[in-house]
Amino acid sequence: MSFAKFRRWMDEPGNSVIFTGTTMFVMIVLAGILVPLFYSFGPLDFVGEPFERPGAEFLFGTDQLGRDIFSRTFHSVYRDLGVAFLGVSIPFVVGTVIGIILGISKSKKLIGLISSIIDGINAFPLLILAVALIAFLGPGLDSVIIILALTNWARYARIARTKAVVVSQQNYIEAAYTLGYPKRRIIRKHVGPNVSSETIAYALSDFILVILLVAGLSFLGLAATPPTAEWGAMISEGRAYILNAPWITLFPGAALCWSAVSLAFIVEGLSRREGRV
Amino acid sequence: MTEVAPQVAQPKEKGVDNRKVFAFRVLIRFIRSIAVAFWVTVIAFTLIRLAPGDPAQSRLGPSAEPEAVEALRKQLGLDVHPVQQFFNFFRDLILNGNMGVSLQFDREVTDLIFTALPVTLWLIGFSVIISIFIAIPLALFVATSNNVFVAYLFRSSTAIAIALPNFFVALIGILIFSIRYNWAPLLGYVPSFPENLRFLWLPAVVNATTLVAILSRVLYSSIFDTLREEFVETGVIRGIGRIRFLWFYILKPSLSPTVVLLSYIMGVMLGTTVIMESVFALPGIGTELINAVLARDYPTVQGITFIFGVIVVFFSFFGDLLAYWLDRRVKF
């Protein structure tokens, strides 16, 4: 793409916001890949004196045990964003499929049963259900993934079902039936893409919520637990020293905000492109 | 081939009593709430049975004596057939309002909940009031300003505010307002009305940053749509007084999506207050939940989860009613 073309693309509404958000997101992901590969200090190594200020030797300073915060902050990237990615993509697939099945199914009993389960799950705030399930599954990032897979699909299923009902009444579906296409093909090629465009849009903003949920649960000591390098857990550990050594809390917090805000910009830019301003 | 969403009866001719239609709709919506509340109960019941292995054994550890495990199983009601268990759970809960006895304290779970719940409700109520007083003028100003730059600034800053993790914002708030300027107490709580606001204002303001952003965004776009309706023009032409015009012609028709959203968000806020209470060490229901989870106090976890579900169901019921009162075009 030539520079002039890029300039023209950037002038369209929303694209500059999308560009900013994507750049920010790519930067944090790249840092999350490059720092663990090339940086000399590991996230769990005791490399310096405790509470060293940010400076030339330790870019982000050291924490209460003398571990390097720069290394710990960027070692958290794949953990935080990776868990959140799994916690969004599994429910996205499961929820969309269930929603489509409900939207085109003719069995009143099946629809009634599954949609009341969906309403029941959606009645609980996600965080409450997650905290409660951790009491029974035990703390850990793997339980967070299991919990999100168990509960978060219901929100996708509700969106997918509503859309699938609308889509399946459209003329092009009618036309596909008239042409004699098998039902499997119609679902895969006609209903599926139209419904998933709707759930993908939700998945993006859900990604922000899930990143915050994972960090929030770790902050409460229910997901990643010390000494694991994870933003929420690091913020929680640094809390006690916030007066004298605020950098222990501020750098992982800034990284968390950076990731969430970058995604928020992408979502915002996409909605501006659709002209919803 | 398709299932059409069920339609509630509409008033067909002019002679139909509007009050009867309203009562009928409320009844239908109420029955739906009860149905959801039933599923909430089922999920709360299932929770404890999701634990891998025997919950009594896993709480007491592998070295526990078999008699103690058996006693705990009996206390948790796990010693009978699952169907009987559900029947017992349901009967205790609905008929006697009994949710069992806490395993960490020698107290009824119901008692525990009713001591802690007011703190949480105060916090939520206070946050919502602050947010409403900021969000409505803000949305009105941005929607009527006709300035693209103002609109973009508003959308960008609210997008950022929604994405910020509230526990981190809360820590920064503590750093600034409690430690640096000493405007807010660091810890503690007094459970009586005017004094408790001193402890609640900072957590409520932190909650409100997200809430204002969410509410004003929705309200902004509905006011934006309302301004393009023909009756607004009629109102301008007829020269309605400013306050009357703002309320009847602009706000009242635009508020219902915000109200529905607010009732939903208040449920979500029950979740975020868990984190807020933990940061500010408030003795609310969220703190109780975290303590119960860490102590593996199954009956308390179950009871609190159930209460949260029921509160959300009724928030959304009243939210829908209020939305219908504000705008009769709303279907629910």
Interface residues (C-beta under 8 A of the other chain):
Chain A: V17 G103 I104 S105 K106 K108 I111 S116 I117 D119 G120 I121 A123 F124 P125 L126 L127 I128 L129 V131 A132 L133 I134 A135 F136 L137 V165 S168 Q169 Y177 I208 L212 A215 G216 F219 L220 G221 L222 G232 I235 R239 I242 L243 P246 T249 G253 L256 C257 A260 V261 L263 A264 F265 V267 E268 R272 R276 V277
Chain B: M1 T2 E3 V4 A5 A35 V36 A37 W39 V40 V42 I43 L47 I48 L50 A51 P52 P55 A151 Y152 R155 S156 A159 I160 I162 A163 L164 P165 N166 F167 F168 L171 I172 I174 L175 I179 S221 G267 V268 M269 L270 G271 T272 V274 I275 S278 L289 I290 A292 V293 L294 R296 D297 Y298 V301 Q302 I304 T305 F308 G309 V312 V313
